[in-house]
Amino acid sequence: MAVHPEYGASSFDCLLHSLMHRKRQLASQALWPMGDTKGDLSTLQAGLGQEKDPARPMSIAECMAELFQRDQLPPPTPDLRGAYRMP
C-alpha cells in the first residue's frame, strides 16, 4: 500500500482498503453482492477531505493503527520484518 506521510490512514490506498473491506463484509452477509451506495462515496470523499498536520507526518505504525481502528478490526502487529498482514 502507498501511504502518504502527511495523510497517513487518510491516504487514498488506506481509504480504498477500508472501502473494500466493508464491501467484502457486506457481500459475505448477503446472498447477492450489494452495489455501491451514495454512502460509500460520501465516506470515501470525507476521508480524503480530512485535514492532517503536514508538520507531523504519521508513522506506518500510527497509520495502520488508525486504519484498523476505523475498520473495527483488532490492532495490527507487524512481523519481524515490520510488515503488516492485511485481512
HTML snippet that shows the backbone in 3Dmol.js (N, CA, C, O; Angstrom):
<script src="https://3Dmol.org/build/3Dmol-min.js"></script>
<div id="view" style="width:600px;height:400px;position:relative"></div>
<script>
const pdb = `
ATOM      1  N   MET A   1       0.840  -1.177   0.000  1.00  0.00           N
ATOM      2  CA  MET A   1       0.000   0.000   0.000  1.00  0.00           C
ATOM      3  C   MET A   1       0.881   1.234   0.000  1.00  0.00           C
ATOM      4  O   MET A   1       1.938   1.259   0.631  1.00  0.00           O
ATOM      5  N   ALA A   2       0.445   2.237  -0.701  1.00  0.00           N
ATOM      6  CA  ALA A   2       1.152   3.509  -0.702  1.00  0.00           C
ATOM      7  C   ALA A   2       0.525   4.389   0.372  1.00  0.00           C
ATOM      8  O   ALA A   2      -0.666   4.695   0.320  1.00  0.00           O
ATOM      9  N   VAL A   3       1.338   4.794   1.348  1.00  0.00           N
ATOM     10  CA  VAL A   3       0.851   5.626   2.445  1.00  0.00           C
ATOM     11  C   VAL A   3       1.584   6.959   2.396  1.00  0.00           C
ATOM     12  O   VAL A   3       2.804   7.018   2.548  1.00  0.00           O
ATOM     13  N   HIS A   4       0.827   8.019   2.182  1.00  0.00           N
ATOM     14  CA  HIS A   4       1.412   9.355   2.141  1.00  0.00           C
ATOM     15  C   HIS A   4       1.764   9.762   3.575  1.00  0.00           C
ATOM     16  O   HIS A   4       0.921   9.636   4.463  1.00  0.00           O
ATOM     17  N   PRO A   5       2.998  10.252   3.827  1.00  0.00           N
ATOM     18  CA  PRO A   5       3.406  10.557   5.198  1.00  0.00           C
ATOM     19  C   PRO A   5       2.579  11.665   5.853  1.00  0.00           C
ATOM     20  O   PRO A   5       2.475  11.701   7.079  1.00  0.00           O
ATOM     21  N   GLU A   6       1.997  12.555   5.078  1.00  0.00           N
ATOM     22  CA  GLU A   6       1.213  13.635   5.667  1.00  0.00           C
ATOM     23  C   GLU A   6      -0.245  13.240   5.894  1.00  0.00           C
ATOM     24  O   GLU A   6      -0.911  13.817   6.754  1.00  0.00           O
ATOM     25  N   TYR A   7      -0.751  12.263   5.135  1.00  0.00           N
ATOM     26  CA  TYR A   7      -2.157  11.876   5.250  1.00  0.00           C
ATOM     27  C   TYR A   7      -2.361  10.607   6.060  1.00  0.00           C
ATOM     28  O   TYR A   7      -3.451  10.378   6.582  1.00  0.00           O
ATOM     29  N   GLY A   8      -1.328   9.777   6.174  1.00  0.00           N
ATOM     30  CA  GLY A   8      -1.418   8.563   6.982  1.00  0.00           C
ATOM     31  C   GLY A   8      -2.589   7.692   6.587  1.00  0.00           C
ATOM     32  O   GLY A   8      -2.716   7.300   5.427  1.00  0.00           O
ATOM     33  N   ALA A   9      -3.459   7.381   7.563  1.00  0.00           N
ATOM     34  CA  ALA A   9      -4.595   6.492   7.323  1.00  0.00           C
ATOM     35  C   ALA A   9      -5.642   7.133   6.418  1.00  0.00           C
ATOM     36  O   ALA A   9      -6.580   6.459   5.994  1.00  0.00           O
ATOM     37  N   SER A  10      -5.500   8.413   6.115  1.00  0.00           N
ATOM     38  CA  SER A  10      -6.406   9.068   5.170  1.00  0.00           C
ATOM     39  C   SER A  10      -5.844   9.059   3.749  1.00  0.00           C
ATOM     40  O   SER A  10      -6.422   9.664   2.847  1.00  0.00           O
ATOM     41  N   SER A  11      -4.711   8.368   3.552  1.00  0.00           N
ATOM     42  CA  SER A  11      -4.155   8.206   2.206  1.00  0.00           C
ATOM     43  C   SER A  11      -5.147   7.416   1.367  1.00  0.00           C
ATOM     44  O   SER A  11      -5.916   6.612   1.894  1.00  0.00           O
ATOM     45  N   PHE A  12      -5.127   7.646   0.066  1.00  0.00           N
ATOM     46  CA  PHE A  12      -6.093   7.006  -0.826  1.00  0.00           C
ATOM     47  C   PHE A  12      -6.086   5.486  -0.689  1.00  0.00           C
ATOM     48  O   PHE A  12      -7.151   4.876  -0.587  1.00  0.00           O
ATOM     49  N   ASP A  13      -4.901   4.860  -0.686  1.00  0.00           N
ATOM     50  CA  ASP A  13      -4.842   3.405  -0.611  1.00  0.00           C
ATOM     51  C   ASP A  13      -5.468   2.882   0.677  1.00  0.00           C
ATOM     52  O   ASP A  13      -6.140   1.851   0.661  1.00  0.00           O
ATOM     53  N   CYS A  14      -5.256   3.579   1.793  1.00  0.00           N
ATOM     54  CA  CYS A  14      -5.845   3.158   3.066  1.00  0.00           C
ATOM     55  C   CYS A  14      -7.362   3.285   3.032  1.00  0.00           C
ATOM     56  O   CYS A  14      -8.078   2.397   3.495  1.00  0.00           O
ATOM     57  N   LEU A  15      -7.848   4.395   2.480  1.00  0.00           N
ATOM     58  CA  LEU A  15      -9.299   4.581   2.385  1.00  0.00           C
ATOM     59  C   LEU A  15      -9.915   3.549   1.445  1.00  0.00           C
ATOM     60  O   LEU A  15     -10.992   3.018   1.716  1.00  0.00           O
ATOM     61  N   LEU A  16      -9.234   3.272   0.351  1.00  0.00           N
ATOM     62  CA  LEU A  16      -9.731   2.276  -0.586  1.00  0.00           C
ATOM     63  C   LEU A  16      -9.756   0.897   0.068  1.00  0.00           C
ATOM     64  O   LEU A  16     -10.700   0.132  -0.130  1.00  0.00           O
ATOM     65  N   HIS A  17      -8.726   0.579   0.843  1.00  0.00           N
ATOM     66  CA  HIS A  17      -8.689  -0.704   1.551  1.00  0.00           C
ATOM     67  C   HIS A  17      -9.875  -0.805   2.510  1.00  0.00           C
ATOM     68  O   HIS A  17     -10.510  -1.856   2.596  1.00  0.00           O
ATOM     69  N   SER A  18     -10.179   0.270   3.229  1.00  0.00           N
ATOM     70  CA  SER A  18     -11.323   0.267   4.151  1.00  0.00           C
ATOM     71  C   SER A  18     -12.630   0.042   3.398  1.00  0.00           C
ATOM     72  O   SER A  18     -13.478  -0.738   3.831  1.00  0.00           O
ATOM     73  N   LEU A  19     -12.785   0.725   2.279  1.00  0.00           N
ATOM     74  CA  LEU A  19     -13.995   0.575   1.485  1.00  0.00           C
ATOM     75  C   LEU A  19     -14.128  -0.866   0.988  1.00  0.00           C
ATOM     76  O   LEU A  19     -15.211  -1.448   1.052  1.00  0.00           O
ATOM     77  N   MET A  20     -13.036  -1.437   0.497  1.00  0.00           N
ATOM     78  CA  MET A  20     -13.083  -2.813   0.008  1.00  0.00           C
ATOM     79  C   MET A  20     -13.383  -3.791   1.139  1.00  0.00           C
ATOM     80  O   MET A  20     -14.107  -4.767   0.941  1.00  0.00           O
ATOM     81  N   HIS A  21     -12.833  -3.532   2.316  1.00  0.00           N
ATOM     82  CA  HIS A  21     -13.094  -4.390   3.476  1.00  0.00           C
ATOM     83  C   HIS A  21     -14.578  -4.373   3.824  1.00  0.00           C
ATOM     84  O   HIS A  21     -15.165  -5.427   4.066  1.00  0.00           O
ATOM     85  N   ARG A  22     -15.190  -3.195   3.852  1.00  0.00           N
ATOM     86  CA  ARG A  22     -16.618  -3.083   4.150  1.00  0.00           C
ATOM     87  C   ARG A  22     -17.446  -3.790   3.077  1.00  0.00           C
ATOM     88  O   ARG A  22     -18.442  -4.441   3.391  1.00  0.00           O
ATOM     89  N   LYS A  23     -17.046  -3.665   1.832  1.00  0.00           N
ATOM     90  CA  LYS A  23     -17.758  -4.325   0.739  1.00  0.00           C
ATOM     91  C   LYS A  23     -17.677  -5.851   0.878  1.00  0.00           C
ATOM     92  O   LYS A  23     -18.664  -6.547   0.638  1.00  0.00           O
ATOM     93  N   ARG A  24     -16.512  -6.369   1.262  1.00  0.00           N
ATOM     94  CA  ARG A  24     -16.382  -7.814   1.455  1.00  0.00           C
ATOM     95  C   ARG A  24     -17.283  -8.284   2.588  1.00  0.00           C
ATOM     96  O   ARG A  24     -17.896  -9.347   2.498  1.00  0.00           O
ATOM     97  N   GLN A  25     -17.364  -7.485   3.667  1.00  0.00           N
ATOM     98  CA  GLN A  25     -18.246  -7.837   4.775  1.00  0.00           C
ATOM     99  C   GLN A  25     -19.701  -7.862   4.317  1.00  0.00           C
ATOM    100  O   GLN A  25     -20.435  -8.797   4.638  1.00  0.00           O
ATOM    101  N   LEU A  26     -20.118  -6.854   3.578  1.00  0.00           N
ATOM    102  CA  LEU A  26     -21.490  -6.818   3.076  1.00  0.00           C
ATOM    103  C   LEU A  26     -21.772  -8.013   2.170  1.00  0.00           C
ATOM    104  O   LEU A  26     -22.816  -8.655   2.286  1.00  0.00           O
ATOM    105  N   ALA A  27     -20.847  -8.304   1.276  1.00  0.00           N
ATOM    106  CA  ALA A  27     -21.038  -9.404   0.335  1.00  0.00           C
ATOM    107  C   ALA A  27     -21.130 -10.741   1.063  1.00  0.00           C
ATOM    108  O   ALA A  27     -21.904 -11.611   0.664  1.00  0.00           O
ATOM    109  N   SER A  28     -20.353 -10.912   2.121  1.00  0.00           N
ATOM    110  CA  SER A  28     -20.390 -12.178   2.841  1.00  0.00           C
ATOM    111  C   SER A  28     -21.682 -12.331   3.644  1.00  0.00           C
ATOM    112  O   SER A  28     -22.060 -13.452   3.985  1.00  0.00           O
ATOM    113  N   GLN A  29     -22.360 -11.234   3.949  1.00  0.00           N
ATOM    114  CA  GLN A  29     -23.597 -11.283   4.721  1.00  0.00           C
ATOM    115  C   GLN A  29     -24.831 -11.406   3.837  1.00  0.00           C
ATOM    116  O   GLN A  29     -25.921 -11.679   4.340  1.00  0.00           O
ATOM    117  N   ALA A  30     -24.683 -11.211   2.557  1.00  0.00           N
ATOM    118  CA  ALA A  30     -25.840 -11.214   1.652  1.00  0.00           C
ATOM    119  C   ALA A  30     -25.728 -12.361   0.655  1.00  0.00           C
ATOM    120  O   ALA A  30     -24.637 -12.840   0.347  1.00  0.00           O
ATOM    121  N   LEU A  31     -26.878 -12.782   0.163  1.00  0.00           N
ATOM    122  CA  LEU A  31     -26.889 -13.822  -0.846  1.00  0.00           C
ATOM    123  C   LEU A  31     -26.361 -13.283  -2.168  1.00  0.00           C
ATOM    124  O   LEU A  31     -25.623 -13.971  -2.872  1.00  0.00           O
ATOM    125  N   TRP A  32     -26.735 -12.060  -2.502  1.00  0.00           N
ATOM    126  CA  TRP A  32     -26.271 -11.400  -3.722  1.00  0.00           C
ATOM    127  C   TRP A  32     -25.455 -10.183  -3.316  1.00  0.00           C
ATOM    128  O   TRP A  32     -25.872  -9.446  -2.423  1.00  0.00           O
ATOM    129  N   PRO A  33     -24.291  -9.945  -3.951  1.00  0.00           N
ATOM    130  CA  PRO A  33     -23.477  -8.768  -3.609  1.00  0.00           C
ATOM    131  C   PRO A  33     -24.266  -7.469  -3.809  1.00  0.00           C
ATOM    132  O   PRO A  33     -25.051  -7.326  -4.747  1.00  0.00           O
ATOM    133  N   MET A  34     -24.030  -6.560  -2.915  1.00  0.00           N
ATOM    134  CA  MET A  34     -24.694  -5.258  -2.960  1.00  0.00           C
ATOM    135  C   MET A  34     -23.939  -4.334  -3.910  1.00  0.00           C
ATOM    136  O   MET A  34     -22.738  -4.509  -4.119  1.00  0.00           O
ATOM    137  N   GLY A  35     -24.627  -3.356  -4.483  1.00  0.00           N
ATOM    138  CA  GLY A  35     -23.998  -2.350  -5.337  1.00  0.00           C
ATOM    139  C   GLY A  35     -23.459  -1.205  -4.503  1.00  0.00           C
ATOM    140  O   GLY A  35     -23.745  -1.112  -3.309  1.00  0.00           O
ATOM    141  N   ASP A  36     -22.680  -0.335  -5.126  1.00  0.00           N
ATOM    142  CA  ASP A  36     -22.175   0.843  -4.433  1.00  0.00           C
ATOM    143  C   ASP A  36     -23.343   1.739  -4.051  1.00  0.00           C
ATOM    144  O   ASP A  36     -24.352   1.816  -4.753  1.00  0.00           O
ATOM    145  N   THR A  37     -23.179   2.412  -2.920  1.00  0.00           N
ATOM    146  CA  THR A  37     -24.220   3.326  -2.459  1.00  0.00           C
ATOM    147  C   THR A  37     -23.653   4.736  -2.390  1.00  0.00           C
ATOM    148  O   THR A  37     -22.439   4.930  -2.454  1.00  0.00           O
ATOM    149  N   LYS A  38     -24.533   5.712  -2.261  1.00  0.00           N
ATOM    150  CA  LYS A  38     -24.087   7.097  -2.082  1.00  0.00           C
ATOM    151  C   LYS A  38     -23.304   7.234  -0.785  1.00  0.00           C
ATOM    152  O   LYS A  38     -22.390   8.053  -0.690  1.00  0.00           O
ATOM    153  N   GLY A  39     -23.662   6.429   0.217  1.00  0.00           N
ATOM    154  CA  GLY A  39     -22.934   6.453   1.489  1.00  0.00           C
ATOM    155  C   GLY A  39     -21.487   6.036   1.335  1.00  0.00           C
ATOM    156  O   GLY A  39     -20.604   6.596   1.985  1.00  0.00           O
ATOM    157  N   ASP A  40     -21.232   5.041   0.466  1.00  0.00           N
ATOM    158  CA  ASP A  40     -19.856   4.611   0.222  1.00  0.00           C
ATOM    159  C   ASP A  40     -19.025   5.752  -0.358  1.00  0.00           C
ATOM    160  O   ASP A  40     -17.904   6.005   0.082  1.00  0.00           O
ATOM    161  N   LEU A  41     -19.585   6.428  -1.339  1.00  0.00           N
ATOM    162  CA  LEU A  41     -18.882   7.531  -1.976  1.00  0.00           C
ATOM    163  C   LEU A  41     -18.654   8.681  -0.995  1.00  0.00           C
ATOM    164  O   LEU A  41     -17.568   9.260  -0.963  1.00  0.00           O
ATOM    165  N   SER A  42     -19.662   9.013  -0.200  1.00  0.00           N
ATOM    166  CA  SER A  42     -19.510  10.131   0.736  1.00  0.00           C
ATOM    167  C   SER A  42     -18.487   9.801   1.819  1.00  0.00           C
ATOM    168  O   SER A  42     -17.757  10.685   2.270  1.00  0.00           O
ATOM    169  N   THR A  43     -18.426   8.523   2.246  1.00  0.00           N
ATOM    170  CA  THR A  43     -17.431   8.115   3.236  1.00  0.00           C
ATOM    171  C   THR A  43     -16.024   8.254   2.667  1.00  0.00           C
ATOM    172  O   THR A  43     -15.118   8.744   3.342  1.00  0.00           O
ATOM    173  N   LEU A  44     -15.848   7.819   1.422  1.00  0.00           N
ATOM    174  CA  LEU A  44     -14.543   7.938   0.780  1.00  0.00           C
ATOM    175  C   LEU A  44     -14.140   9.402   0.617  1.00  0.00           C
ATOM    176  O   LEU A  44     -12.996   9.765   0.889  1.00  0.00           O
ATOM    177  N   GLN A  45     -15.081  10.244   0.174  1.00  0.00           N
ATOM    178  CA  GLN A  45     -14.795  11.667  -0.006  1.00  0.00           C
ATOM    179  C   GLN A  45     -14.502  12.354   1.331  1.00  0.00           C
ATOM    180  O   GLN A  45     -13.625  13.215   1.407  1.00  0.00           O
ATOM    181  N   ALA A  46     -15.232  11.976   2.381  1.00  0.00           N
ATOM    182  CA  ALA A  46     -14.988  12.576   3.701  1.00  0.00           C
ATOM    183  C   ALA A  46     -13.583  12.244   4.188  1.00  0.00           C
ATOM    184  O   ALA A  46     -12.905  13.096   4.763  1.00  0.00           O
ATOM    185  N   GLY A  47     -13.145  11.006   3.960  1.00  0.00           N
ATOM    186  CA  GLY A  47     -11.801  10.608   4.365  1.00  0.00           C
ATOM    187  C   GLY A  47     -10.725  11.349   3.602  1.00  0.00           C
ATOM    188  O   GLY A  47      -9.686  11.694   4.165  1.00  0.00           O
ATOM    189  N   LEU A  48     -10.963  11.595   2.322  1.00  0.00           N
ATOM    190  CA  LEU A  48      -9.985  12.334   1.513  1.00  0.00           C
ATOM    191  C   LEU A  48      -9.906  13.796   1.920  1.00  0.00           C
ATOM    192  O   LEU A  48      -8.862  14.427   1.758  1.00  0.00           O
ATOM    193  N   GLY A  49     -11.007  14.350   2.451  1.00  0.00           N
ATOM    194  CA  GLY A  49     -11.046  15.762   2.789  1.00  0.00           C
ATOM    195  C   GLY A  49     -10.554  16.092   4.186  1.00  0.00           C
ATOM    196  O   GLY A  49     -10.516  17.264   4.560  1.00  0.00           O
ATOM    197  N   GLN A  50     -10.171  15.073   4.980  1.00  0.00           N
ATOM    198  CA  GLN A  50      -9.719  15.337   6.344  1.00  0.00           C
ATOM    199  C   GLN A  50      -8.377  16.049   6.335  1.00  0.00           C
ATOM    200  O   GLN A  50      -7.452  15.677   5.614  1.00  0.00           O
ATOM    201  N   GLU A  51      -8.301  17.082   7.158  1.00  0.00           N
ATOM    202  CA  GLU A  51      -7.063  17.853   7.264  1.00  0.00           C
ATOM    203  C   GLU A  51      -6.069  17.123   8.170  1.00  0.00           C
ATOM    204  O   GLU A  51      -6.444  16.627   9.232  1.00  0.00           O
ATOM    205  N   LYS A  52      -4.844  17.060   7.764  1.00  0.00           N
ATOM    206  CA  LYS A  52      -3.760  16.486   8.553  1.00  0.00           C
ATOM    207  C   LYS A  52      -2.687  17.541   8.732  1.00  0.00           C
ATOM    208  O   LYS A  52      -2.556  18.455   7.917  1.00  0.00           O
ATOM    209  N   ASP A  53      -1.931  17.410   9.792  1.00  0.00           N
ATOM    210  CA  ASP A  53      -0.862  18.351  10.086  1.00  0.00           C
ATOM    211  C   ASP A  53       0.379  17.966   9.287  1.00  0.00           C
ATOM    212  O   ASP A  53       1.028  16.969   9.604  1.00  0.00           O
ATOM    213  N   PRO A  54       0.726  18.749   8.243  1.00  0.00           N
ATOM    214  CA  PRO A  54       1.886  18.381   7.417  1.00  0.00           C
ATOM    215  C   PRO A  54       3.205  18.469   8.176  1.00  0.00           C
ATOM    216  O   PRO A  54       4.204  17.890   7.748  1.00  0.00           O
ATOM    217  N   ALA A  55       3.218  19.186   9.295  1.00  0.00           N
ATOM    218  CA  ALA A  55       4.452  19.306  10.076  1.00  0.00           C
ATOM    219  C   ALA A  55       4.725  18.033  10.867  1.00  0.00           C
ATOM    220  O   ALA A  55       5.847  17.817  11.326  1.00  0.00           O
ATOM    221  N   ARG A  56       3.713  17.192  11.028  1.00  0.00           N
ATOM    222  CA  ARG A  56       3.881  15.950  11.779  1.00  0.00           C
ATOM    223  C   ARG A  56       3.394  14.760  10.950  1.00  0.00           C
ATOM    224  O   ARG A  56       2.249  14.334  11.101  1.00  0.00           O
ATOM    225  N   PRO A  57       4.246  14.219  10.080  1.00  0.00           N
ATOM    226  CA  PRO A  57       3.855  13.050   9.289  1.00  0.00           C
ATOM    227  C   PRO A  57       3.582  11.850  10.192  1.00  0.00           C
ATOM    228  O   PRO A  57       4.209  11.698  11.240  1.00  0.00           O
ATOM    229  N   MET A  58       2.647  11.004   9.780  1.00  0.00           N
ATOM    230  CA  MET A  58       2.316   9.797  10.539  1.00  0.00           C
ATOM    231  C   MET A  58       3.331   8.703  10.242  1.00  0.00           C
ATOM    232  O   MET A  58       3.812   8.571   9.117  1.00  0.00           O
ATOM    233  N   SER A  59       3.646   7.922  11.266  1.00  0.00           N
ATOM    234  CA  SER A  59       4.469   6.744  11.049  1.00  0.00           C
ATOM    235  C   SER A  59       3.576   5.642  10.482  1.00  0.00           C
ATOM    236  O   SER A  59       2.350   5.718  10.564  1.00  0.00           O
ATOM    237  N   ILE A  60       4.199   4.630   9.914  1.00  0.00           N
ATOM    238  CA  ILE A  60       3.432   3.500   9.396  1.00  0.00           C
ATOM    239  C   ILE A  60       2.642   2.844  10.530  1.00  0.00           C
ATOM    240  O   ILE A  60       1.488   2.462  10.333  1.00  0.00           O
ATOM    241  N   ALA A  61       3.242   2.709  11.707  1.00  0.00           N
ATOM    242  CA  ALA A  61       2.553   2.085  12.849  1.00  0.00           C
ATOM    243  C   ALA A  61       1.305   2.878  13.223  1.00  0.00           C
ATOM    244  O   ALA A  61       0.254   2.289  13.479  1.00  0.00           O
ATOM    245  N   GLU A  62       1.407   4.213  13.259  1.00  0.00           N
ATOM    246  CA  GLU A  62       0.240   5.054  13.574  1.00  0.00           C
ATOM    247  C   GLU A  62      -0.825   4.930  12.499  1.00  0.00           C
ATOM    248  O   GLU A  62      -2.017   4.843  12.792  1.00  0.00           O
ATOM    249  N   CYS A  63      -0.382   4.925  11.261  1.00  0.00           N
ATOM    250  CA  CYS A  63      -1.299   4.805  10.128  1.00  0.00           C
ATOM    251  C   CYS A  63      -2.060   3.490  10.188  1.00  0.00           C
ATOM    252  O   CYS A  63      -3.282   3.477  10.041  1.00  0.00           O
ATOM    253  N   MET A  64      -1.359   2.389  10.400  1.00  0.00           N
ATOM    254  CA  MET A  64      -2.006   1.083  10.446  1.00  0.00           C
ATOM    255  C   MET A  64      -2.964   0.984  11.630  1.00  0.00           C
ATOM    256  O   MET A  64      -4.048   0.415  11.504  1.00  0.00           O
ATOM    257  N   ALA A  65      -2.572   1.534  12.779  1.00  0.00           N
ATOM    258  CA  ALA A  65      -3.462   1.508  13.947  1.00  0.00           C
ATOM    259  C   ALA A  65      -4.751   2.271  13.657  1.00  0.00           C
ATOM    260  O   ALA A  65      -5.838   1.802  13.995  1.00  0.00           O
ATOM    261  N   GLU A  66      -4.638   3.450  13.030  1.00  0.00           N
ATOM    262  CA  GLU A  66      -5.829   4.241  12.696  1.00  0.00           C
ATOM    263  C   GLU A  66      -6.694   3.517  11.665  1.00  0.00           C
ATOM    264  O   GLU A  66      -7.920   3.506  11.777  1.00  0.00           O
ATOM    265  N   LEU A  67      -6.058   2.916  10.670  1.00  0.00           N
ATOM    266  CA  LEU A  67      -6.778   2.188   9.628  1.00  0.00           C
ATOM    267  C   LEU A  67      -7.582   1.035  10.223  1.00  0.00           C
ATOM    268  O   LEU A  67      -8.764   0.880   9.918  1.00  0.00           O
ATOM    269  N   PHE A  68      -6.950   0.228  11.066  1.00  0.00           N
ATOM    270  CA  PHE A  68      -7.624  -0.916  11.647  1.00  0.00           C
ATOM    271  C   PHE A  68      -8.715  -0.476  12.626  1.00  0.00           C
ATOM    272  O   PHE A  68      -9.773  -1.101  12.692  1.00  0.00           O
ATOM    273  N   GLN A  69      -8.467   0.581  13.376  1.00  0.00           N
ATOM    274  CA  GLN A  69      -9.484   1.089  14.306  1.00  0.00           C
ATOM    275  C   GLN A  69     -10.702   1.562  13.516  1.00  0.00           C
ATOM    276  O   GLN A  69     -11.834   1.272  13.905  1.00  0.00           O
ATOM    277  N   ARG A  70     -10.493   2.280  12.421  1.00  0.00           N
ATOM    278  CA  ARG A  70     -11.588   2.781  11.609  1.00  0.00           C
ATOM    279  C   ARG A  70     -12.414   1.627  11.044  1.00  0.00           C
ATOM    280  O   ARG A  70     -13.634   1.736  10.923  1.00  0.00           O
ATOM    281  N   ASP A  71     -11.745   0.515  10.697  1.00  0.00           N
ATOM    282  CA  ASP A  71     -12.437  -0.644  10.130  1.00  0.00           C
ATOM    283  C   ASP A  71     -12.943  -1.604  11.205  1.00  0.00           C
ATOM    284  O   ASP A  71     -13.457  -2.677  10.890  1.00  0.00           O
ATOM    285  N   GLN A  72     -12.800  -1.224  12.459  1.00  0.00           N
ATOM    286  CA  GLN A  72     -13.254  -2.028  13.602  1.00  0.00           C
ATOM    287  C   GLN A  72     -12.637  -3.425  13.590  1.00  0.00           C
ATOM    288  O   GLN A  72     -13.320  -4.431  13.781  1.00  0.00           O
ATOM    289  N   LEU A  73     -11.324  -3.453  13.357  1.00  0.00           N
ATOM    290  CA  LEU A  73     -10.552  -4.693  13.363  1.00  0.00           C
ATOM    291  C   LEU A  73      -9.603  -4.667  14.550  1.00  0.00           C
ATOM    292  O   LEU A  73      -9.291  -3.592  15.063  1.00  0.00           O
ATOM    293  N   PRO A  74      -9.139  -5.827  14.996  1.00  0.00           N
ATOM    294  CA  PRO A  74      -8.144  -5.829  16.076  1.00  0.00           C
ATOM    295  C   PRO A  74      -6.876  -5.098  15.634  1.00  0.00           C
ATOM    296  O   PRO A  74      -6.532  -5.113  14.452  1.00  0.00           O
ATOM    297  N   PRO A  75      -6.186  -4.464  16.568  1.00  0.00           N
ATOM    298  CA  PRO A  75      -4.980  -3.711  16.193  1.00  0.00           C
ATOM    299  C   PRO A  75      -3.947  -4.612  15.520  1.00  0.00           C
ATOM    300  O   PRO A  75      -3.786  -5.771  15.900  1.00  0.00           O
ATOM    301  N   PRO A  76      -3.248  -4.077  14.521  1.00  0.00           N
ATOM    302  CA  PRO A  76      -2.267  -4.886  13.801  1.00  0.00           C
ATOM    303  C   PRO A  76      -0.970  -5.052  14.579  1.00  0.00           C
ATOM    304  O   PRO A  76      -0.594  -4.202  15.386  1.00  0.00           O
ATOM    305  N   THR A  77      -0.307  -6.150  14.321  1.00  0.00           N
ATOM    306  CA  THR A  77       1.014  -6.383  14.897  1.00  0.00           C
ATOM    307  C   THR A  77       1.947  -6.699  13.744  1.00  0.00           C
ATOM    308  O   THR A  77       1.719  -7.654  13.001  1.00  0.00           O
ATOM    309  N   PRO A  78       3.004  -5.898  13.588  1.00  0.00           N
ATOM    310  CA  PRO A  78       3.925  -6.177  12.481  1.00  0.00           C
ATOM    311  C   PRO A  78       4.724  -7.450  12.751  1.00  0.00           C
ATOM    312  O   PRO A  78       4.946  -7.829  13.901  1.00  0.00           O
ATOM    313  N   ASP A  79       5.151  -8.101  11.666  1.00  0.00           N
ATOM    314  CA  ASP A  79       6.003  -9.274  11.839  1.00  0.00           C
ATOM    315  C   ASP A  79       7.440  -8.813  12.108  1.00  0.00           C
ATOM    316  O   ASP A  79       7.686  -7.619  12.282  1.00  0.00           O
ATOM    317  N   LEU A  80       8.360  -9.730  12.141  1.00  0.00           N
ATOM    318  CA  LEU A  80       9.758  -9.400  12.466  1.00  0.00           C
ATOM    319  C   LEU A  80      10.389  -8.456  11.462  1.00  0.00           C
ATOM    320  O   LEU A  80      11.330  -7.736  11.795  1.00  0.00           O
ATOM    321  N   ARG A  81       9.875  -8.449  10.219  1.00  0.00           N
ATOM    322  CA  ARG A  81      10.405  -7.548   9.189  1.00  0.00           C
ATOM    323  C   ARG A  81       9.711  -6.187   9.200  1.00  0.00           C
ATOM    324  O   ARG A  81      10.093  -5.289   8.449  1.00  0.00           O
ATOM    325  N   GLY A  82       8.681  -6.030  10.058  1.00  0.00           N
ATOM    326  CA  GLY A  82       7.939  -4.769  10.106  1.00  0.00           C
ATOM    327  C   GLY A  82       6.769  -4.729   9.152  1.00  0.00           C
ATOM    328  O   GLY A  82       6.144  -3.681   8.987  1.00  0.00           O
ATOM    329  N   ALA A  83       6.452  -5.871   8.505  1.00  0.00           N
ATOM    330  CA  ALA A  83       5.329  -5.929   7.558  1.00  0.00           C
ATOM    331  C   ALA A  83       4.035  -6.213   8.302  1.00  0.00           C
ATOM    332  O   ALA A  83       4.032  -6.905   9.320  1.00  0.00           O
ATOM    333  N   TYR A  84       2.935  -5.675   7.789  1.00  0.00           N
ATOM    334  CA  TYR A  84       1.617  -5.877   8.367  1.00  0.00           C
ATOM    335  C   TYR A  84       0.805  -6.791   7.464  1.00  0.00           C
ATOM    336  O   TYR A  84       0.770  -6.599   6.248  1.00  0.00           O
ATOM    337  N   ARG A  85       0.155  -7.780   8.053  1.00  0.00           N
ATOM    338  CA  ARG A  85      -0.724  -8.670   7.280  1.00  0.00           C
ATOM    339  C   ARG A  85      -2.104  -8.024   7.205  1.00  0.00           C
ATOM    340  O   ARG A  85      -2.721  -7.734   8.230  1.00  0.00           O
ATOM    341  N   MET A  86      -2.573  -7.806   5.995  1.00  0.00           N
ATOM    342  CA  MET A  86      -3.876  -7.177   5.789  1.00  0.00           C
ATOM    343  C   MET A  86      -4.934  -8.276   5.699  1.00  0.00           C
ATOM    344  O   MET A  86      -4.751  -9.253   4.973  1.00  0.00           O
ATOM    345  N   PRO A  87      -6.042  -8.122   6.434  1.00  0.00           N
ATOM    346  CA  PRO A  87      -7.095  -9.155   6.377  1.00  0.00           C
ATOM    347  C   PRO A  87      -7.804  -9.159   5.036  1.00  0.00           C
ATOM    348  O   PRO A  87      -8.712  -9.962   4.820  1.00  0.00           O
TER     349      PRO A  87
END
`;
const viewer = $3Dmol.createViewer("view");
viewer.addModel(pdb, "pdb");
viewer.setStyle({}, {cartoon: {color: "spectrum"}});
viewer.zoomTo();
viewer.render();
</script>
